[in-house]
Amino acid sequence: MVYMTHKELEQHILSFPNSWLDFPFGEGISVYKVGHKETGGGKLFAIIDDNSKPLRVSLKCDPLLSEKLREIYETVLPGYHLNKKHWNTIICTGQVPDDELKSLVSISYNLVSGE
């Protein structure tokens, strides 16, 4: 099964307005933020463990949707090192279809950016 690569997922994440890549936790953990990069601010809306195989991405999510997704997909887990009520970590094995993964990125972005 072919599923989204790190590069493809990153391109999608960075396609949102005012989104940018940061490494506040050091190399190997890509943190995607929305906000003003120049001021060093911004709120994170996606985190990718660069060394994970399969790829793992953490996204903010509505608590009710988070629970539903965890019931449907065994590859959707409570957020790793994050608030387990508001964040999911998705293991990108193809179980969550790419279009749904993109939709979850949009939800995370909108929750964080206030859109």
Biopython code that builds the backbone (N, CA, C, O; Angstrom):
import numpy as np
from Bio.PDB.StructureBuilder import StructureBuilder

atoms = [
    (1, "MET", "N", (0.844, -1.190, 0.000)),
    (1, "MET", "CA", (0.000, 0.000, 0.000)),
    (1, "MET", "C", (0.883, 1.245, 0.000)),
    (1, "MET", "O", (1.847, 1.329, 0.760)),
    (2, "VAL", "N", (0.557, 2.182, -0.833)),
    (2, "VAL", "CA", (1.297, 3.441, -0.898)),
    (2, "VAL", "C", (0.565, 4.468, -0.039)),
    (2, "VAL", "O", (-0.644, 4.657, -0.167)),
    (3, "TYR", "N", (1.312, 5.119, 0.828)),
    (3, "TYR", "CA", (0.705, 6.167, 1.642)),
    (3, "TYR", "C", (1.637, 7.359, 1.724)),
    (3, "TYR", "O", (2.784, 7.304, 1.281)),
    (4, "MET", "N", (1.133, 8.422, 2.291)),
    (4, "MET", "CA", (1.827, 9.696, 2.281)),
    (4, "MET", "C", (3.211, 9.595, 2.936)),
    (4, "MET", "O", (3.369, 9.010, 4.007)),
    (5, "THR", "N", (4.194, 10.175, 2.269)),
    (5, "THR", "CA", (5.551, 10.211, 2.806)),
    (5, "THR", "C", (5.706, 11.419, 3.728)),
    (5, "THR", "O", (4.843, 12.295, 3.777)),
    (6, "HIS", "N", (6.806, 11.448, 4.444)),
    (6, "HIS", "CA", (7.110, 12.586, 5.325)),
    (6, "HIS", "C", (7.114, 13.874, 4.511)),
    (6, "HIS", "O", (6.522, 14.875, 4.916)),
    (7, "LYS", "N", (7.783, 13.844, 3.364)),
    (7, "LYS", "CA", (7.884, 15.042, 2.529)),
    (7, "LYS", "C", (6.506, 15.509, 2.044)),
    (7, "LYS", "O", (6.209, 16.703, 2.073)),
    (8, "GLU", "N", (5.670, 14.571, 1.602)),
    (8, "GLU", "CA", (4.322, 14.920, 1.133)),
    (8, "GLU", "C", (3.473, 15.494, 2.265)),
    (8, "GLU", "O", (2.747, 16.471, 2.077)),
    (9, "LEU", "N", (3.572, 14.882, 3.431)),
    (9, "LEU", "CA", (2.812, 15.368, 4.579)),
    (9, "LEU", "C", (3.301, 16.756, 4.989)),
    (9, "LEU", "O", (2.501, 17.641, 5.294)),
    (10, "GLU", "N", (4.616, 16.936, 4.992)),
    (10, "GLU", "CA", (5.178, 18.246, 5.329)),
    (10, "GLU", "C", (4.723, 19.319, 4.322)),
    (10, "GLU", "O", (4.366, 20.428, 4.719)),
    (11, "GLN", "N", (4.735, 18.996, 3.054)),
    (11, "GLN", "CA", (4.278, 19.963, 2.034)),
    (11, "GLN", "C", (2.832, 20.361, 2.289)),
    (11, "GLN", "O", (2.471, 21.531, 2.162)),
    (12, "HIS", "N", (2.010, 19.389, 2.645)),
    (12, "HIS", "CA", (0.605, 19.689, 2.935)),
    (12, "HIS", "C", (0.495, 20.591, 4.165)),
    (12, "HIS", "O", (-0.237, 21.581, 4.147)),
    (13, "ILE", "N", (1.212, 20.254, 5.221)),
    (13, "ILE", "CA", (1.168, 21.040, 6.459)),
    (13, "ILE", "C", (1.612, 22.479, 6.192)),
    (13, "ILE", "O", (0.984, 23.424, 6.668)),
    (14, "LEU", "N", (2.684, 22.640, 5.440)),
    (14, "LEU", "CA", (3.235, 23.979, 5.189)),
    (14, "LEU", "C", (2.438, 24.760, 4.133)),
    (14, "LEU", "O", (2.753, 25.916, 3.849)),
    (15, "SER", "N", (1.413, 24.133, 3.558)),
    (15, "SER", "CA", (0.577, 24.847, 2.578)),
    (15, "SER", "C", (-0.443, 25.764, 3.259)),
    (15, "SER", "O", (-1.090, 26.570, 2.590)),
    (16, "PHE", "N", (-0.589, 25.648, 4.567)),
    (16, "PHE", "CA", (-1.544, 26.490, 5.293)),
    (16, "PHE", "C", (-0.943, 27.867, 5.546)),
    (16, "PHE", "O", (0.262, 27.992, 5.765)),
    (17, "PRO", "N", (-1.788, 28.906, 5.517)),
    (17, "PRO", "CA", (-1.300, 30.282, 5.714)),
    (17, "PRO", "C", (-0.549, 30.450, 7.035)),
    (17, "PRO", "O", (-0.982, 29.952, 8.074)),
    (18, "ASN", "N", (0.569, 31.150, 6.983)),
    (18, "ASN", "CA", (1.385, 31.471, 8.160)),
    (18, "ASN", "C", (1.904, 30.247, 8.903)),
    (18, "ASN", "O", (2.194, 30.322, 10.096)),
    (19, "SER", "N", (2.022, 29.120, 8.203)),
    (19, "SER", "CA", (2.586, 27.935, 8.857)),
    (19, "SER", "C", (4.076, 27.871, 8.573)),
    (19, "SER", "O", (4.543, 28.290, 7.514)),
    (20, "TRP", "N", (4.809, 27.341, 9.537)),
    (20, "TRP", "CA", (6.260, 27.254, 9.404)),
    (20, "TRP", "C", (6.808, 26.136, 10.268)),
    (20, "TRP", "O", (6.149, 25.656, 11.190)),
    (21, "LEU", "N", (8.032, 25.731, 9.949)),
    (21, "LEU", "CA", (8.706, 24.619, 10.606)),
    (21, "LEU", "C", (9.678, 25.138, 11.650)),
    (21, "LEU", "O", (10.402, 26.105, 11.414)),
    (22, "ASP", "N", (9.687, 24.481, 12.814)),
    (22, "ASP", "CA", (10.574, 24.849, 13.905)),
    (22, "ASP", "C", (11.125, 23.559, 14.522)),
    (22, "ASP", "O", (10.576, 22.477, 14.315)),
    (23, "PHE", "N", (12.215, 23.690, 15.279)),
    (23, "PHE", "CA", (12.812, 22.544, 15.958)),
    (23, "PHE", "C", (13.074, 22.868, 17.434)),
    (23, "PHE", "O", (14.217, 22.782, 17.884)),
    (24, "PRO", "N", (12.021, 23.242, 18.201)),
    (24, "PRO", "CA", (12.241, 23.618, 19.596)),
    (24, "PRO", "C", (12.674, 22.456, 20.482)),
    (24, "PRO", "O", (13.239, 22.672, 21.555)),
    (25, "PHE", "N", (12.415, 21.226, 20.044)),
    (25, "PHE", "CA", (12.789, 20.044, 20.823)),
    (25, "PHE", "C", (14.066, 19.398, 20.291)),
    (25, "PHE", "O", (14.428, 18.296, 20.701)),
    (26, "GLY", "N", (14.751, 20.097, 19.367)),
    (26, "GLY", "CA", (15.990, 19.589, 18.800)),
    (26, "GLY", "C", (15.768, 18.876, 17.476)),
    (26, "GLY", "O", (14.638, 18.666, 17.034)),
    (27, "GLU", "N", (16.885, 18.512, 16.861)),
    (27, "GLU", "CA", (16.841, 17.807, 15.577)),
    (27, "GLU", "C", (16.045, 16.513, 15.716)),
    (27, "GLU", "O", (16.092, 15.848, 16.751)),
    (28, "GLY", "N", (15.326, 16.173, 14.672)),
    (28, "GLY", "CA", (14.597, 14.914, 14.660)),
    (28, "GLY", "C", (13.138, 15.033, 15.033)),
    (28, "GLY", "O", (12.369, 14.093, 14.830)),
    (29, "ILE", "N", (12.739, 16.178, 15.578)),
    (29, "ILE", "CA", (11.334, 16.415, 15.899)),
    (29, "ILE", "C", (10.907, 17.690, 15.176)),
    (29, "ILE", "O", (11.229, 18.801, 15.597)),
    (30, "SER", "N", (10.173, 17.500, 14.075)),
    (30, "SER", "CA", (9.688, 18.634, 13.282)),
    (30, "SER", "C", (8.400, 19.153, 13.900)),
    (30, "SER", "O", (7.420, 18.421, 14.038)),
    (31, "VAL", "N", (8.419, 20.425, 14.268)),
    (31, "VAL", "CA", (7.259, 21.061, 14.887)),
    (31, "VAL", "C", (6.732, 22.117, 13.916)),
    (31, "VAL", "O", (7.460, 23.019, 13.503)),
    (32, "TYR", "N", (5.466, 21.988, 13.566)),
    (32, "TYR", "CA", (4.847, 22.898, 12.620)),
    (32, "TYR", "C", (3.939, 23.844, 13.389)),
    (32, "TYR", "O", (3.065, 23.424, 14.147)),
    (33, "LYS", "N", (4.171, 25.139, 13.171)),
    (33, "LYS", "CA", (3.461, 26.164, 13.914)),
    (33, "LYS", "C", (2.701, 27.079, 12.969)),
    (33, "LYS", "O", (2.983, 27.153, 11.773)),
    (34, "VAL", "N", (1.730, 27.771, 13.543)),
    (34, "VAL", "CA", (1.024, 28.818, 12.824)),
    (34, "VAL", "C", (1.199, 30.094, 13.640)),
    (34, "VAL", "O", (1.066, 30.089, 14.864)),
    (35, "GLY", "N", (1.497, 31.178, 12.944)),
    (35, "GLY", "CA", (1.720, 32.451, 13.619)),
    (35, "GLY", "C", (2.922, 33.157, 13.044)),
    (35, "GLY", "O", (3.409, 32.812, 11.967)),
    (36, "HIS", "N", (3.394, 34.146, 13.770)),
    (36, "HIS", "CA", (4.478, 34.988, 13.277)),
    (36, "HIS", "C", (5.838, 34.415, 13.642)),
    (36, "HIS", "O", (6.236, 34.427, 14.807)),
    (37, "LYS", "N", (6.536, 33.922, 12.650)),
    (37, "LYS", "CA", (7.853, 33.324, 12.843)),
    (37, "LYS", "C", (8.860, 34.370, 13.320)),
    (37, "LYS", "O", (9.732, 34.072, 14.136)),
    (38, "GLU", "N", (8.738, 35.592, 12.810)),
    (38, "GLU", "CA", (9.704, 36.651, 13.115)),
    (38, "GLU", "C", (9.777, 36.945, 14.614)),
    (38, "GLU", "O", (10.841, 37.284, 15.133)),
    (39, "THR", "N", (8.647, 36.815, 15.305)),
    (39, "THR", "CA", (8.613, 37.130, 16.734)),
    (39, "THR", "C", (8.954, 35.910, 17.590)),
    (39, "THR", "O", (9.018, 36.001, 18.816)),
    (40, "GLY", "N", (9.169, 34.778, 16.939)),
    (40, "GLY", "CA", (9.482, 33.561, 17.677)),
    (40, "GLY", "C", (8.252, 32.947, 18.322)),
    (40, "GLY", "O", (8.345, 31.997, 19.099)),
    (41, "GLY", "N", (7.100, 33.507, 17.987)),
    (41, "GLY", "CA", (5.857, 32.999, 18.547)),
    (41, "GLY", "C", (5.314, 31.870, 17.710)),
    (41, "GLY", "O", (6.054, 31.104, 17.093)),
    (42, "GLY", "N", (4.037, 31.790, 17.708)),
    (42, "GLY", "CA", (3.394, 30.741, 16.938)),
    (42, "GLY", "C", (2.911, 29.631, 17.850)),
    (42, "GLY", "O", (3.469, 29.380, 18.918)),
    (43, "LYS", "N", (1.871, 28.984, 17.400)),
    (43, "LYS", "CA", (1.291, 27.873, 18.153)),
    (43, "LYS", "C", (1.452, 26.609, 17.335)),
    (43, "LYS", "O", (1.204, 26.606, 16.129)),
    (44, "LEU", "N", (1.865, 25.537, 17.988)),
    (44, "LEU", "CA", (2.084, 24.308, 17.247)),
    (44, "LEU", "C", (0.765, 23.624, 16.929)),
    (44, "LEU", "O", (-0.158, 23.598, 17.743)),
    (45, "PHE", "N", (0.701, 23.070, 15.717)),
    (45, "PHE", "CA", (-0.499, 22.338, 15.312)),
    (45, "PHE", "C", (-0.172, 20.963, 14.738)),
    (45, "PHE", "O", (-1.079, 20.175, 14.472)),
    (46, "ALA", "N", (1.117, 20.667, 14.545)),
    (46, "ALA", "CA", (1.510, 19.337, 14.076)),
    (46, "ALA", "C", (2.947, 19.065, 14.508)),
    (46, "ALA", "O", (3.793, 19.959, 14.522)),
    (47, "ILE", "N", (3.196, 17.817, 14.856)),
    (47, "ILE", "CA", (4.539, 17.385, 15.236)),
    (47, "ILE", "C", (4.813, 16.062, 14.516)),
    (47, "ILE", "O", (3.998, 15.140, 14.552)),
    (48, "ILE", "N", (5.968, 15.991, 13.866)),
    (48, "ILE", "CA", (6.374, 14.743, 13.212)),
    (48, "ILE", "C", (7.683, 14.270, 13.818)),
    (48, "ILE", "O", (8.651, 15.023, 13.927)),
    (49, "ASP", "N", (7.688, 12.997, 14.212)),
    (49, "ASP", "CA", (8.923, 12.356, 14.649)),
    (49, "ASP", "C", (9.652, 11.931, 13.374)),
    (49, "ASP", "O", (9.283, 10.951, 12.726)),
    (50, "ASP", "N", (10.700, 12.692, 13.027)),
    (50, "ASP", "CA", (11.393, 12.492, 11.751)),
    (50, "ASP", "C", (12.001, 11.099, 11.597)),
    (50, "ASP", "O", (12.175, 10.619, 10.477)),
    (51, "ASN", "N", (12.320, 10.460, 12.699)),
    (51, "ASN", "CA", (13.002, 9.165, 12.629)),
    (51, "ASN", "C", (12.060, 7.978, 12.755)),
    (51, "ASN", "O", (12.507, 6.831, 12.761)),
    (52, "SER", "N", (10.770, 8.239, 12.856)),
    (52, "SER", "CA", (9.823, 7.142, 13.055)),
    (52, "SER", "C", (9.568, 6.393, 11.749)),
    (52, "SER", "O", (9.448, 6.985, 10.677)),
    (53, "LYS", "N", (9.492, 5.091, 11.878)),
    (53, "LYS", "CA", (9.155, 4.232, 10.745)),
    (53, "LYS", "C", (8.208, 3.172, 11.267)),
    (53, "LYS", "O", (8.652, 2.306, 12.021)),
    (54, "PRO", "N", (6.939, 3.181, 10.917)),
    (54, "PRO", "CA", (6.310, 4.143, 10.023)),
    (54, "PRO", "C", (6.224, 5.541, 10.640)),
    (54, "PRO", "O", (6.375, 5.723, 11.849)),
    (55, "LEU", "N", (5.983, 6.493, 9.787)),
    (55, "LEU", "CA", (5.895, 7.894, 10.175)),
    (55, "LEU", "C", (4.826, 8.088, 11.250)),
    (55, "LEU", "O", (3.760, 7.475, 11.193)),
    (56, "ARG", "N", (5.123, 8.955, 12.241)),
    (56, "ARG", "CA", (4.154, 9.311, 13.280)),
    (56, "ARG", "C", (3.962, 10.810, 13.268)),
    (56, "ARG", "O", (4.929, 11.571, 13.255)),
    (57, "VAL", "N", (2.692, 11.237, 13.272)),
    (57, "VAL", "CA", (2.364, 12.658, 13.319)),
    (57, "VAL", "C", (1.366, 12.873, 14.451)),
    (57, "VAL", "O", (0.426, 12.097, 14.621)),
    (58, "SER", "N", (1.582, 13.931, 15.218)),
    (58, "SER", "CA", (0.658, 14.300, 16.285)),
    (58, "SER", "C", (-0.092, 15.556, 15.853)),
    (58, "SER", "O", (0.499, 16.523, 15.370)),
    (59, "LEU", "N", (-1.424, 15.513, 16.042)),
    (59, "LEU", "CA", (-2.293, 16.607, 15.614)),
    (59, "LEU", "C", (-3.303, 16.925, 16.702)),
    (59, "LEU", "O", (-3.786, 16.031, 17.397)),
    (60, "LYS", "N", (-3.618, 18.210, 16.844)),
    (60, "LYS", "CA", (-4.655, 18.622, 17.777)),
    (60, "LYS", "C", (-6.000, 18.208, 17.191)),
    (60, "LYS", "O", (-6.181, 18.192, 15.973)),
    (61, "CYS", "N", (-6.949, 17.870, 18.080)),
    (61, "CYS", "CA", (-8.230, 17.368, 17.600)),
    (61, "CYS", "C", (-9.312, 17.673, 18.628)),
    (61, "CYS", "O", (-9.034, 17.783, 19.822)),
    (62, "ASP", "N", (-10.533, 17.806, 18.158)),
    (62, "ASP", "CA", (-11.678, 17.933, 19.048)),
    (62, "ASP", "C", (-11.756, 16.666, 19.911)),
    (62, "ASP", "O", (-11.622, 15.563, 19.381)),
    (63, "PRO", "N", (-11.971, 16.797, 21.229)),
    (63, "PRO", "CA", (-11.976, 15.619, 22.111)),
    (63, "PRO", "C", (-12.962, 14.525, 21.697)),
    (63, "PRO", "O", (-12.626, 13.344, 21.786)),
    (64, "LEU", "N", (-14.148, 14.879, 21.256)),
    (64, "LEU", "CA", (-15.117, 13.854, 20.853)),
    (64, "LEU", "C", (-14.670, 13.132, 19.582)),
    (64, "LEU", "O", (-14.812, 11.915, 19.470)),
    (65, "LEU", "N", (-14.132, 13.887, 18.630)),
    (65, "LEU", "CA", (-13.614, 13.275, 17.412)),
    (65, "LEU", "C", (-12.400, 12.410, 17.727)),
    (65, "LEU", "O", (-12.229, 11.344, 17.136)),
    (66, "SER", "N", (-11.563, 12.857, 18.645)),
    (66, "SER", "CA", (-10.385, 12.067, 19.049)),
    (66, "SER", "C", (-10.805, 10.682, 19.511)),
    (66, "SER", "O", (-10.233, 9.678, 19.087)),
    (67, "GLU", "N", (-11.801, 10.632, 20.380)),
    (67, "GLU", "CA", (-12.277, 9.343, 20.898)),
    (67, "GLU", "C", (-12.822, 8.462, 19.778)),
    (67, "GLU", "O", (-12.540, 7.264, 19.723)),
    (68, "LYS", "N", (-13.599, 9.064, 18.891)),
    (68, "LYS", "CA", (-14.189, 8.312, 17.780)),
    (68, "LYS", "C", (-13.099, 7.722, 16.880)),
    (68, "LYS", "O", (-13.163, 6.555, 16.493)),
    (69, "LEU", "N", (-12.097, 8.549, 16.554)),
    (69, "LEU", "CA", (-11.005, 8.080, 15.697)),
    (69, "LEU", "C", (-10.230, 6.938, 16.350)),
    (69, "LEU", "O", (-9.831, 5.988, 15.675)),
    (70, "ARG", "N", (-10.020, 7.030, 17.651)),
    (70, "ARG", "CA", (-9.295, 5.970, 18.379)),
    (70, "ARG", "C", (-10.079, 4.670, 18.387)),
    (70, "ARG", "O", (-9.494, 3.587, 18.405)),
    (71, "GLU", "N", (-11.417, 4.776, 18.375)),
    (71, "GLU", "CA", (-12.259, 3.569, 18.317)),
    (71, "GLU", "C", (-12.214, 2.936, 16.929)),
    (71, "GLU", "O", (-12.225, 1.712, 16.802)),
    (72, "ILE", "N", (-12.163, 3.766, 15.894)),
    (72, "ILE", "CA", (-12.197, 3.274, 14.515)),
    (72, "ILE", "C", (-10.843, 2.712, 14.079)),
    (72, "ILE", "O", (-10.778, 1.654, 13.452)),
    (73, "TYR", "N", (-9.757, 3.429, 14.416)),
    (73, "TYR", "CA", (-8.423, 3.074, 13.909)),
    (73, "TYR", "C", (-7.487, 2.690, 15.055)),
    (73, "TYR", "O", (-7.337, 3.432, 16.026)),
    (74, "GLU", "N", (-6.868, 1.530, 14.926)),
    (74, "GLU", "CA", (-5.891, 1.135, 15.948)),
    (74, "GLU", "C", (-4.592, 1.936, 15.828)),
    (74, "GLU", "O", (-3.766, 1.919, 16.741)),
    (75, "THR", "N", (-4.411, 2.635, 14.708)),
    (75, "THR", "CA", (-3.201, 3.439, 14.512)),
    (75, "THR", "C", (-3.387, 4.893, 14.940)),
    (75, "THR", "O", (-2.500, 5.716, 14.714)),
    (76, "VAL", "N", (-4.520, 5.222, 15.552)),
    (76, "VAL", "CA", (-4.732, 6.554, 16.132)),
    (76, "VAL", "C", (-4.684, 6.378, 17.645)),
    (76, "VAL", "O", (-5.519, 5.693, 18.235)),
    (77, "LEU", "N", (-3.692, 7.008, 18.255)),
    (77, "LEU", "CA", (-3.418, 6.844, 19.680)),
    (77, "LEU", "C", (-3.509, 8.184, 20.396)),
    (77, "LEU", "O", (-3.406, 9.233, 19.760)),
    (78, "PRO", "N", (-3.702, 8.162, 21.719)),
    (78, "PRO", "CA", (-3.631, 9.423, 22.464)),
    (78, "PRO", "C", (-2.289, 10.101, 22.209)),
    (78, "PRO", "O", (-1.273, 9.423, 22.058)),
    (79, "GLY", "N", (-2.277, 11.418, 22.161)),
    (79, "GLY", "CA", (-1.067, 12.176, 21.834)),
    (79, "GLY", "C", (0.136, 11.802, 22.677)),
    (79, "GLY", "O", (0.069, 11.796, 23.906)),
    (80, "TYR", "N", (1.239, 11.488, 22.008)),
    (80, "TYR", "CA", (2.484, 11.108, 22.672)),
    (80, "TYR", "C", (3.123, 12.348, 23.287)),
    (80, "TYR", "O", (3.461, 13.294, 22.577)),
    (81, "HIS", "N", (3.288, 12.341, 24.604)),
    (81, "HIS", "CA", (3.842, 13.483, 25.362)),
    (81, "HIS", "C", (3.012, 14.755, 25.194)),
    (81, "HIS", "O", (3.547, 15.861, 25.266)),
    (82, "LEU", "N", (1.711, 14.600, 24.971)),
    (82, "LEU", "CA", (0.813, 15.737, 24.767)),
    (82, "LEU", "C", (-0.459, 15.511, 25.582)),
    (82, "LEU", "O", (-0.670, 14.429, 26.131)),
    (83, "ASN", "N", (-1.301, 16.535, 25.655)),
    (83, "ASN", "CA", (-2.589, 16.408, 26.332)),
    (83, "ASN", "C", (-3.401, 15.338, 25.603)),
    (83, "ASN", "O", (-3.777, 15.522, 24.445)),
    (84, "LYS", "N", (-3.664, 14.242, 26.269)),
    (84, "LYS", "CA", (-4.299, 13.078, 25.634)),
    (84, "LYS", "C", (-5.757, 13.341, 25.251)),
    (84, "LYS", "O", (-6.316, 12.627, 24.419)),
    (85, "LYS", "N", (-6.370, 14.352, 25.849)),
    (85, "LYS", "CA", (-7.754, 14.687, 25.520)),
    (85, "LYS", "C", (-7.837, 15.448, 24.199)),
    (85, "LYS", "O", (-8.794, 15.288, 23.441)),
    (86, "HIS", "N", (-6.826, 16.277, 23.930)),
    (86, "HIS", "CA", (-6.883, 17.190, 22.776)),
    (86, "HIS", "C", (-5.925, 16.836, 21.639)),
    (86, "HIS", "O", (-5.942, 17.502, 20.604)),
    (87, "TRP", "N", (-5.098, 15.817, 21.798)),
    (87, "TRP", "CA", (-4.110, 15.480, 20.772)),
    (87, "TRP", "C", (-4.132, 13.990, 20.464)),
    (87, "TRP", "O", (-4.309, 13.160, 21.355)),
    (88, "ASN", "N", (-3.951, 13.667, 19.193)),
    (88, "ASN", "CA", (-3.797, 12.295, 18.725)),
    (88, "ASN", "C", (-2.432, 12.147, 18.072)),
    (88, "ASN", "O", (-1.926, 13.077, 17.444)),
    (89, "THR", "N", (-1.848, 10.977, 18.226)),
    (89, "THR", "CA", (-0.680, 10.602, 17.442)),
    (89, "THR", "C", (-1.147, 9.535, 16.464)),
    (89, "THR", "O", (-1.708, 8.511, 16.855)),
    (90, "ILE", "N", (-0.904, 9.795, 15.187)),
    (90, "ILE", "CA", (-1.345, 8.897, 14.120)),
    (90, "ILE", "C", (-0.125, 8.193, 13.548)),
    (90, "ILE", "O", (0.833, 8.834, 13.114)),
    (91, "ILE", "N", (-0.173, 6.874, 13.554)),
    (91, "ILE", "CA", (0.887, 6.073, 12.938)),
    (91, "ILE", "C", (0.478, 5.893, 11.480)),
    (91, "ILE", "O", (-0.544, 5.274, 11.185)),
    (92, "CYS", "N", (1.276, 6.433, 10.582)),
    (92, "CYS", "CA", (0.917, 6.492, 9.154)),
    (92, "CYS", "C", (1.262, 5.190, 8.445)),
    (92, "CYS", "O", (2.291, 5.073, 7.779)),
    (93, "THR", "N", (0.375, 4.219, 8.605)),
    (93, "THR", "CA", (0.552, 2.914, 7.955)),
    (93, "THR", "C", (-0.357, 2.757, 6.749)),
    (93, "THR", "O", (-0.280, 1.761, 6.030)),
    (94, "GLY", "N", (-1.224, 3.751, 6.528)),
    (94, "GLY", "CA", (-2.206, 3.655, 5.460)),
    (94, "GLY", "C", (-3.577, 3.287, 5.986)),
    (94, "GLY", "O", (-4.555, 3.345, 5.241)),
    (95, "GLN", "N", (-3.676, 2.902, 7.278)),
    (95, "GLN", "CA", (-4.985, 2.576, 7.836)),
    (95, "GLN", "C", (-5.892, 3.812, 7.809)),
    (95, "GLN", "O", (-7.063, 3.723, 7.439)),
    (96, "VAL", "N", (-5.338, 4.964, 8.205)),
    (96, "VAL", "CA", (-6.062, 6.227, 8.064)),
    (96, "VAL", "C", (-5.776, 6.709, 6.643)),
    (96, "VAL", "O", (-4.630, 7.018, 6.318)),
    (97, "PRO", "N", (-6.803, 6.776, 5.795)),
    (97, "PRO", "CA", (-6.577, 7.185, 4.404)),
    (97, "PRO", "C", (-5.954, 8.586, 4.312)),
    (97, "PRO", "O", (-6.191, 9.436, 5.170)),
    (98, "ASP", "N", (-5.163, 8.812, 3.271)),
    (98, "ASP", "CA", (-4.475, 10.095, 3.089)),
    (98, "ASP", "C", (-5.430, 11.278, 3.115)),
    (98, "ASP", "O", (-5.118, 12.311, 3.708)),
    (99, "ASP", "N", (-6.599, 11.140, 2.476)),
    (99, "ASP", "CA", (-7.530, 12.265, 2.456)),
    (99, "ASP", "C", (-8.060, 12.571, 3.862)),
    (99, "ASP", "O", (-8.293, 13.732, 4.200)),
    (100, "GLU", "N", (-8.245, 11.548, 4.665)),
    (100, "GLU", "CA", (-8.690, 11.764, 6.049)),
    (100, "GLU", "C", (-7.558, 12.367, 6.877)),
    (100, "GLU", "O", (-7.798, 13.228, 7.723)),
    (101, "LEU", "N", (-6.337, 11.922, 6.639)),
    (101, "LEU", "CA", (-5.184, 12.491, 7.333)),
    (101, "LEU", "C", (-5.058, 13.980, 7.008)),
    (101, "LEU", "O", (-4.810, 14.794, 7.898)),
    (102, "LYS", "N", (-5.228, 14.332, 5.744)),
    (102, "LYS", "CA", (-5.185, 15.745, 5.346)),
    (102, "LYS", "C", (-6.290, 16.536, 6.031)),
    (102, "LYS", "O", (-6.078, 17.673, 6.450)),
    (103, "SER", "N", (-7.453, 15.939, 6.142)),
    (103, "SER", "CA", (-8.570, 16.584, 6.823)),
    (103, "SER", "C", (-8.241, 16.803, 8.304)),
    (103, "SER", "O", (-8.590, 17.842, 8.866)),
    (104, "LEU", "N", (-7.585, 15.849, 8.927)),
    (104, "LEU", "CA", (-7.200, 15.978, 10.338)),
    (104, "LEU", "C", (-6.146, 17.067, 10.527)),
    (104, "LEU", "O", (-6.136, 17.746, 11.554)),
    (105, "VAL", "N", (-5.262, 17.239, 9.544)),
    (105, "VAL", "CA", (-4.303, 18.354, 9.588)),
    (105, "VAL", "C", (-5.069, 19.672, 9.545)),
    (105, "VAL", "O", (-4.760, 20.596, 10.298)),
    (106, "SER", "N", (-6.065, 19.761, 8.669)),
    (106, "SER", "CA", (-6.886, 20.979, 8.560)),
    (106, "SER", "C", (-7.597, 21.288, 9.871)),
    (106, "SER", "O", (-7.632, 22.437, 10.310)),
    (107, "ILE", "N", (-8.161, 20.264, 10.491)),
    (107, "ILE", "CA", (-8.847, 20.446, 11.771)),
    (107, "ILE", "C", (-7.873, 20.972, 12.816)),
    (107, "ILE", "O", (-8.195, 21.907, 13.549)),
    (108, "SER", "N", (-6.693, 20.383, 12.888)),
    (108, "SER", "CA", (-5.685, 20.821, 13.850)),
    (108, "SER", "C", (-5.299, 22.275, 13.613)),
    (108, "SER", "O", (-5.250, 23.076, 14.547)),
    (109, "TYR", "N", (-5.030, 22.601, 12.369)),
    (109, "TYR", "CA", (-4.674, 23.977, 12.008)),
    (109, "TYR", "C", (-5.780, 24.947, 12.424)),
    (109, "TYR", "O", (-5.505, 25.981, 13.033)),
    (110, "ASN", "N", (-7.020, 24.616, 12.098)),
    (110, "ASN", "CA", (-8.147, 25.501, 12.410)),
    (110, "ASN", "C", (-8.353, 25.659, 13.919)),
    (110, "ASN", "O", (-8.660, 26.754, 14.390)),
    (111, "LEU", "N", (-8.186, 24.578, 14.673)),
    (111, "LEU", "CA", (-8.322, 24.665, 16.130)),
    (111, "LEU", "C", (-7.269, 25.596, 16.728)),
    (111, "LEU", "O", (-7.566, 26.394, 17.617)),
    (112, "VAL", "N", (-6.040, 25.482, 16.232)),
    (112, "VAL", "CA", (-4.936, 26.262, 16.794)),
    (112, "VAL", "C", (-4.949, 27.706, 16.304)),
    (112, "VAL", "O", (-4.674, 28.630, 17.069)),
    (113, "SER", "N", (-5.268, 27.894, 15.028)),
    (113, "SER", "CA", (-5.205, 29.242, 14.456)),
    (113, "SER", "C", (-6.451, 30.074, 14.769)),
    (113, "SER", "O", (-6.453, 31.293, 14.600)),
    (114, "GLY", "N", (-7.511, 29.398, 15.228)),
    (114, "GLY", "CA", (-8.744, 30.107, 15.523)),
    (114, "GLY", "C", (-9.552, 30.413, 14.280)),
    (114, "GLY", "O", (-10.448, 31.257, 14.315)),
    (115, "GLU", "N", (-9.252, 29.743, 13.187)),
    (115, "GLU", "CA", (-9.962, 29.971, 11.912)),
    (115, "GLU", "C", (-11.353, 29.360, 11.969)),
    (115, "GLU", "O", (-12.105, 29.445, 10.998)),
]
sb = StructureBuilder()
sb.init_structure("model")
sb.init_model(0)
sb.init_chain("A")
sb.init_seg("    ")
for serial, (resi, resn, name, xyz) in enumerate(atoms, 1):
    if name == "N":
        sb.init_residue(resn, " ", resi, " ")
    sb.init_atom(name, np.array(xyz, "f"), 0.0, 1.0, " ", f" {name:<3s}", serial, name[0])
structure = sb.get_structure()
